[in-house]
Amino acid sequence: FSDTLPKLFYWRLCLEKILDIDNNRLSSQSFSIYPNPSSGIITLSNLSFQKNEEITIYNTLGQMVHKQTTNQQQTTVNVAYLPKGIYFLWLGDETKKIVIE
């Protein structure tokens, strides 16, 4: 990964916070994450994307903490190893907030 990605991610988060952009309006796509908050496994469902799409999770500092590839309509992500806090999951053009308890 380029060191530019975390910087872009950080500035996007700052802009979203300043503009108070709602999590559901970040993209026209719609997929579900549950349970959220979570302490172990999260499930992503209603996925519609190209094959081998990357799921990436970033912490609030813009650091990538998880990456996996999926090509299924529903997939699970193990987040049990992540410290408690707020994270941002990217899938394609869509970003969703997840909370780890």
Phi and psi in degrees as GROMACS dihedral restraints (atoms count N, CA, C in turn):
[ dihedral_restraints ]
;  ai    aj    ak    al  type     phi  dphi    fc
    3     4     5     6     1   -76.0    20    10
    4     5     6     7     1   146.5    20    10
    6     7     8     9     1   -71.3    20    10
    7     8     9    10     1    -6.6    20    10
    9    10    11    12     1   -74.3    20    10
   10    11    12    13     1   -32.1    20    10
   12    13    14    15     1   -57.3    20    10
   13    14    15    16     1   -49.3    20    10
   15    16    17    18     1   -59.8    20    10
   16    17    18    19     1   -36.4    20    10
   18    19    20    21     1   -65.8    20    10
   19    20    21    22     1   -43.3    20    10
   21    22    23    24     1   -63.6    20    10
   22    23    24    25     1   -41.3    20    10
   24    25    26    27     1   -61.6    20    10
   25    26    27    28     1   -45.4    20    10
   27    28    29    30     1   -59.0    20    10
   28    29    30    31     1   -46.5    20    10
   30    31    32    33     1   -69.1    20    10
   31    32    33    34     1   -33.8    20    10
   33    34    35    36     1   -64.2    20    10
   34    35    36    37     1   -42.6    20    10
   36    37    38    39     1   -63.5    20    10
   37    38    39    40     1   -41.0    20    10
   39    40    41    42     1   -61.2    20    10
   40    41    42    43     1   -45.2    20    10
   42    43    44    45     1   -63.2    20    10
   43    44    45    46     1   -43.5    20    10
   45    46    47    48     1   -62.1    20    10
   46    47    48    49     1   -40.4    20    10
   48    49    50    51     1   -67.0    20    10
   49    50    51    52     1   -44.0    20    10
   51    52    53    54     1   -61.1    20    10
   52    53    54    55     1   -43.9    20    10
   54    55    56    57     1   -83.8    20    10
   55    56    57    58     1    -5.9    20    10
   57    58    59    60     1    54.5    20    10
   58    59    60    61     1    50.2    20    10
   60    61    62    63     1   -74.5    20    10
   61    62    63    64     1   128.2    20    10
   63    64    65    66     1   -70.2    20    10
   64    65    66    67     1   141.6    20    10
   66    67    68    69     1   -56.5    20    10
   67    68    69    70     1   -32.7    20    10
   69    70    71    72     1   -81.4    20    10
   70    71    72    73     1    -8.9    20    10
   72    73    74    75     1  -104.1    20    10
   73    74    75    76     1     9.1    20    10
   75    76    77    78     1   -74.0    20    10
   76    77    78    79     1   -18.7    20    10
   78    79    80    81     1  -157.1    20    10
   79    80    81    82     1   159.7    20    10
   81    82    83    84     1   -80.5    20    10
   82    83    84    85     1   -17.1    20    10
   84    85    86    87     1   -71.6    20    10
   85    86    87    88     1   160.9    20    10
   87    88    89    90     1  -143.4    20    10
   88    89    90    91     1   116.7    20    10
   90    91    92    93     1  -133.0    20    10
   91    92    93    94     1   160.6    20    10
   93    94    95    96     1  -108.2    20    10
   94    95    96    97     1   146.1    20    10
   96    97    98    99     1  -123.5    20    10
   97    98    99   100     1   127.8    20    10
   99   100   101   102     1  -152.4    20    10
  100   101   102   103     1   153.0    20    10
  102   103   104   105     1   -71.1    20    10
  103   104   105   106     1   150.8    20    10
  105   106   107   108     1  -145.6    20    10
  106   107   108   109     1   104.7    20    10
  108   109   110   111     1   -73.4    20    10
  109   110   111   112     1   160.6    20    10
  111   112   113   114     1  -140.0    20    10
  112   113   114   115     1   161.1    20    10
  114   115   116   117     1  -129.0    20    10
  115   116   117   118     1     5.5    20    10
  117   118   119   120     1  -148.7    20    10
  118   119   120   121     1   -90.8    20    10
  120   121   122   123     1  -108.4    20    10
  121   122   123   124     1   131.1    20    10
  123   124   125   126     1  -109.1    20    10
  124   125   126   127     1   150.6    20    10
  126   127   128   129     1  -114.9    20    10
  127   128   129   130     1   132.9    20    10
  129   130   131   132     1  -107.1    20    10
  130   131   132   133     1   126.4    20    10
  132   133   134   135     1  -131.0    20    10
  133   134   135   136     1   168.6    20    10
  135   136   137   138     1    60.2    20    10
  136   137   138   139     1    40.9    20    10
  138   139   140   141     1   -80.9    20    10
  139   140   141   142     1   131.9    20    10
  141   142   143   144     1  -135.0    20    10
  142   143   144   145     1   108.7    20    10
  144   145   146   147     1  -162.6    20    10
  145   146   147   148     1   176.4    20    10
  147   148   149   150     1   -72.3    20    10
  148   149   150   151     1   157.8    20    10
  150   151   152   153     1   -60.2    20    10
  151   152   153   154     1   151.0    20    10
  153   154   155   156     1    59.8    20    10
  154   155   156   157     1    38.7    20    10
  156   157   158   159     1   -72.3    20    10
  157   158   159   160     1   141.9    20    10
  159   160   161   162     1   -92.8    20    10
  160   161   162   163     1   134.5    20    10
  162   163   164   165     1  -103.0    20    10
  163   164   165   166     1   124.8    20    10
  165   166   167   168     1  -128.2    20    10
  166   167   168   169     1   143.4    20    10
  168   169   170   171     1  -120.7    20    10
  169   170   171   172     1   132.9    20    10
  171   172   173   174     1  -120.9    20    10
  172   173   174   175     1   146.1    20    10
  174   175   176   177     1   -83.7    20    10
  175   176   177   178     1  -178.4    20    10
  177   178   179   180     1   -72.7    20    10
  178   179   180   181     1   -10.2    20    10
  180   181   182   183     1   -89.3    20    10
  181   182   183   184     1    -1.8    20    10
  183   184   185   186     1    85.3    20    10
  184   185   186   187     1    12.2    20    10
  186   187   188   189     1   -89.5    20    10
  187   188   189   190     1   132.6    20    10
  189   190   191   192     1   -72.8    20    10
  190   191   192   193     1   127.2    20    10
  192   193   194   195     1  -115.6    20    10
  193   194   195   196     1   -10.6    20    10
  195   196   197   198     1  -157.2    20    10
  196   197   198   199     1   143.7    20    10
  198   199   200   201     1  -147.6    20    10
  199   200   201   202     1   134.8    20    10
  201   202   203   204     1  -154.5    20    10
  202   203   204   205     1   157.8    20    10
  204   205   206   207     1  -109.1    20    10
  205   206   207   208     1   141.5    20    10
  207   208   209   210     1  -141.1    20    10
  208   209   210   211     1   154.2    20    10
  210   211   212   213     1  -141.6    20    10
  211   212   213   214     1    31.2    20    10
  213   214   215   216     1  -113.4    20    10
  214   215   216   217     1   161.3    20    10
  216   217   218   219     1   -73.7    20    10
  217   218   219   220     1   -21.1    20    10
  219   220   221   222     1  -142.1    20    10
  220   221   222   223     1   136.9    20    10
  222   223   224   225     1  -145.9    20    10
  223   224   225   226     1   158.4    20    10
  225   226   227   228     1  -113.3    20    10
  226   227   228   229     1   150.6    20    10
  228   229   230   231     1  -131.0    20    10
  229   230   231   232     1   127.0    20    10
  231   232   233   234     1   -84.9    20    10
  232   233   234   235     1   114.6    20    10
  234   235   236   237     1  -115.3    20    10
  235   236   237   238     1    12.3    20    10
  237   238   239   240     1   -62.2    20    10
  238   239   240   241     1   -27.5    20    10
  240   241   242   243     1   -82.3    20    10
  241   242   243   244     1    -9.5    20    10
  243   244   245   246     1   -81.9    20    10
  244   245   246   247     1   141.4    20    10
  246   247   248   249     1   -64.0    20    10
  247   248   249   250     1   156.3    20    10
  249   250   251   252     1   -56.9    20    10
  250   251   252   253     1   141.5    20    10
  252   253   254   255     1   155.1    20    10
  253   254   255   256     1  -170.6    20    10
  255   256   257   258     1  -102.1    20    10
  256   257   258   259     1   136.4    20    10
  258   259   260   261     1  -134.0    20    10
  259   260   261   262     1   164.8    20    10
  261   262   263   264     1  -125.7    20    10
  262   263   264   265     1   124.4    20    10
  264   265   266   267     1  -100.6    20    10
  265   266   267   268     1   125.9    20    10
  267   268   269   270     1  -106.8    20    10
  268   269   270   271     1   133.1    20    10
  270   271   272   273     1  -142.1    20    10
  271   272   273   274     1   111.0    20    10
  273   274   275   276     1    63.5    20    10
  274   275   276   277     1  -124.8    20    10
  276   277   278   279     1   -94.3    20    10
  277   278   279   280     1     2.3    20    10
  279   280   281   282     1  -105.6    20    10
  280   281   282   283     1   140.7    20    10
  282   283   284   285     1  -123.4    20    10
  283   284   285   286     1   133.3    20    10
  285   286   287   288     1  -132.0    20    10
  286   287   288   289     1   146.3    20    10
  288   289   290   291     1   -85.5    20    10
  289   290   291   292     1   137.1    20    10
  291   292   293   294     1  -127.6    20    10
  292   293   294   295     1   149.6    20    10
  294   295   296   297     1  -117.9    20    10
  295   296   297   298     1   128.7    20    10
  297   298   299   300     1  -105.6    20    10
  298   299   300   301     1   125.1    20    10
